[in-house]
Amino acid sequence: MADYMVRATAADAQLRAFSCTTRELVEQAKCAHNTSPVATAALGRLLSAGCMMGSMLKGEDDLLTLQISGDGPMGGLTVTADAKGRVKGYVNEPGVILPANAAGKLDVGGAIGHGTLRVIKDMGLKDPYVGQTVLQTGEIAEDLTAYFAASEQVPSSVGLGILMNRDNTVRQAGGFIIQLMPFAEDAVIDRLEENLGKVSSVTSLLDAGNTPEQLLEILLEGLKPEFTDTKPLQFYCNCSKERVEKALISIGRAEIEDMIEDGKDIEVNCHFCNRHYIFTVEELQAIRQKATR
């Protein structure tokens, strides 16, 4: 199943909902960063959330950034998404290894630890919108649920999951976000809570063969879901050698001259996709001419 997400409303627009399957893009991110199973689970959850939250942006050029900073061995992670279904991200310590948690599952909360979640929306204004909350569990879904309630005053239910194979490939990945509109009736809320209580995990539903549409049909049973949009998703990074060159120019001529004096090629890595760019001494000399002092 190719990666995609769906958007829906339910109960006469008293609810809005999003659901996605992201196995391919999470596998691509895992391979790009050589992440351990627990790091893959953490990054995959945040990538899935980024896909759905990115679709909430209004403008085509708007950007969403999700940043988690923690005191655990993983350190933190960053994901950036846009409204076109494109997402990228990285983990500070991709090789972290931890034993399973008490439930026998990958210990994402233990790897992240205590810290903060920041949500940054760059909508082309003078200053971006920044919302920040304290991590509740470090398991990401619960932390985003708390963020929506505290920073955006939108009661929400967030479910995210990554299921790994024994060979460290991604078996299933995806999630959902369901949000209550201000005029949601008590009967609708009660039915939603009842439905959510019947679901054990996102990955169990995906592994049973359910599509994002079927996932929402289960979660919104009895609430008459109406699907409004379908969007393909991809792990996408817009880095290029030209963009890296511009970054080198911005650091100033003095630092570029120090690199040239070393007499060696330099290698620059992109944090988001781990792509490597080599600049020869001759190329650095040309870049120096474009740099200001």
Stockholm file with secondary structure:
# STOCKHOLM 1.0

chainA/1-293         MADYMVRATAADAQLRAFSCTTRELVEQAKCAHNTSPVATAALGRLLSAGCMMGSMLKGEDDLLTLQISGDGPMGGLTVTADAKGRVKGYVNEPGVILPANAAGKLDVGGAIGHGTLRVIKDMGLKDPYVGQTVLQTGEIAEDLTAYFAASEQVPSSVGLGILMNRDNTVRQAGGFIIQLMPFAEDAVIDRLEENLGKVSSVTSLLDAGNTPEQLLEILLEGLKPEFTDTKPLQFYCNCSKERVEKALISIGRAEIEDMIEDGKDIEVNCHFCNRHYIFTVEELQAIRQKATR
#=GR chainA/1-293 SS CCCEEEEEEETTTTEEEEEEECHHHHHHHHHHHTCCHHHHHHHHHHHHHHHHHHTTCSSTTCEEEEEEEESSTTCEEEEEEETTSEEEEEESSTTCCCCCCTTSSCCHHHHHCSEEEEEEEECSSSSCEEEEEECSSSSSHHHHHHHHHHHSCCCEEEEEEEEECTTSCEEEEEEEEEEECTTCCHHHHHHHHHHHHTCCCHHHHHHTTCCHHHHHHHHTTTSCCEEEEEEECEECCCCCHHHHHHHHHHTCHHHHHHHHHHTSCEEEECTTTCCEEEECHHHHHHHHHHSCC
#=GC SS_cons         CCCEEEEEEETTTTEEEEEEECHHHHHHHHHHHTCCHHHHHHHHHHHHHHHHHHTTCSSTTCEEEEEEEESSTTCEEEEEEETTSEEEEEESSTTCCCCCCTTSSCCHHHHHCSEEEEEEEECSSSSCEEEEEECSSSSSHHHHHHHHHHHSCCCEEEEEEEEECTTSCEEEEEEEEEEECTTCCHHHHHHHHHHHHTCCCHHHHHHTTCCHHHHHHHHTTTSCCEEEEEEECEECCCCCHHHHHHHHHHTCHHHHHHHHHHTSCEEEECTTTCCEEEECHHHHHHHHHHSCC
//
